[in-house]
Amino acid sequence: MGPLVLTQLATGFGVLAGALIVKQVIDENTTMGSRCSTCNGSGRSTCLCKRWSDGDIGCRTCAGSGRMACSSCGGTGTGRPIPFRISVPPPNYNRPS
């Protein structure tokens, strides 16, 4: 084999190894999150068209499946931290005159 073929093989193996590492990191990060309590980790919840209809199911949100992305977790199935801002008032020093 020529040097060009060996270079291409090494590059291909490097790409595959990198992809496996990235997949492993993503899998570890998704399992560390807590399950969403609304959808129980499935990422899907009952669509409003199914809850309030008279038997016919289907809308744009669920595309006729009767299931839509969970509104609590955004369809990820894991709990999301709630962003909030902590404000600390400045200290109120009484300076002597």
C-alpha positions as CSV (number, residue, x, y, z in Angstrom):
1,M,0.0,0.0,0.0
2,G,1.1,3.5,-0.8
3,P,1.5,6.3,1.7
4,L,-1.7,8.0,0.4
5,V,-3.8,4.9,1.2
6,L,-2.3,4.6,4.6
7,T,-3.0,8.3,5.3
8,Q,-6.6,7.9,4.2
9,L,-7.1,4.8,6.4
10,A,-5.6,6.6,9.4
11,T,-7.9,9.6,8.9
12,G,-10.9,7.3,8.6
13,F,-10.1,5.5,11.8
14,G,-9.5,8.8,13.5
15,V,-12.9,10.0,12.5
16,L,-14.6,6.8,13.7
17,A,-12.8,6.9,17.0
18,G,-13.8,10.6,17.5
19,A,-17.5,9.8,16.6
20,L,-17.5,6.9,19.2
21,I,-16.1,9.2,21.9
22,V,-18.6,11.9,21.2
23,K,-21.5,9.4,21.2
24,Q,-20.3,8.0,24.5
25,V,-20.1,11.4,26.1
26,I,-23.6,12.3,24.9
27,D,-25.0,9.0,26.2
28,E,-23.4,9.6,29.6
29,N,-24.8,13.2,29.8
30,T,-28.3,12.2,28.9
31,T,-28.5,9.4,31.5
32,M,-27.2,11.7,34.2
33,G,-30.3,14.0,34.1
34,S,-33.4,13.3,36.1
35,R,-36.5,12.0,34.3
36,C,-39.2,14.5,33.5
37,S,-42.1,14.1,36.0
38,T,-44.7,15.1,33.4
39,C,-44.0,12.6,30.6
40,N,-42.1,10.1,32.8
41,G,-39.0,10.4,30.6
42,S,-40.7,9.6,27.2
43,G,-40.5,13.2,25.9
44,R,-44.1,12.9,24.7
45,S,-47.4,13.7,26.3
46,T,-51.1,13.5,25.2
47,C,-52.0,16.2,22.7
48,L,-54.6,18.7,23.6
49,C,-56.7,17.7,20.5
50,K,-57.1,14.3,22.0
51,R,-58.0,15.6,25.4
52,W,-60.7,18.0,24.3
53,S,-62.1,16.4,21.1
54,D,-65.2,14.4,20.5
55,G,-63.5,11.4,19.1
56,D,-61.5,12.7,16.1
57,I,-57.8,13.0,16.7
58,G,-55.3,15.1,14.8
59,C,-53.9,18.6,14.6
60,R,-50.7,20.2,13.3
61,T,-49.0,19.8,16.7
62,C,-49.3,16.0,16.8
63,A,-49.7,15.3,13.1
64,G,-52.6,13.0,13.9
65,S,-50.7,10.8,16.4
66,G,-52.4,12.2,19.5
67,R,-49.0,12.7,21.1
68,M,-47.0,16.0,21.2
69,A,-43.7,17.0,22.6
70,C,-43.8,17.4,26.4
71,S,-44.2,21.0,27.4
72,S,-42.2,20.6,30.6
73,C,-39.0,19.1,29.2
74,G,-39.3,20.2,25.6
75,G,-39.3,16.6,24.3
76,T,-36.0,15.6,25.8
77,G,-37.5,13.4,28.6
78,T,-35.1,14.8,31.2
79,G,-35.7,17.5,33.6
80,R,-34.5,21.0,32.7
81,P,-33.2,23.4,35.3
82,I,-35.3,26.5,35.7
83,P,-33.2,29.6,34.9
84,F,-33.5,32.3,37.5
85,R,-31.5,35.3,38.6
86,I,-30.3,35.6,42.2
87,S,-30.1,39.2,43.2
88,V,-28.1,40.3,46.2
89,P,-28.9,43.8,47.5
90,P,-25.9,45.9,48.2
91,P,-24.8,46.2,51.8
92,N,-26.4,49.1,53.7
93,Y,-23.7,50.6,55.7
94,N,-24.5,53.4,58.2
95,R,-21.6,55.7,58.0
96,P,-20.9,58.0,60.9
97,S,-21.0,61.7,60.1
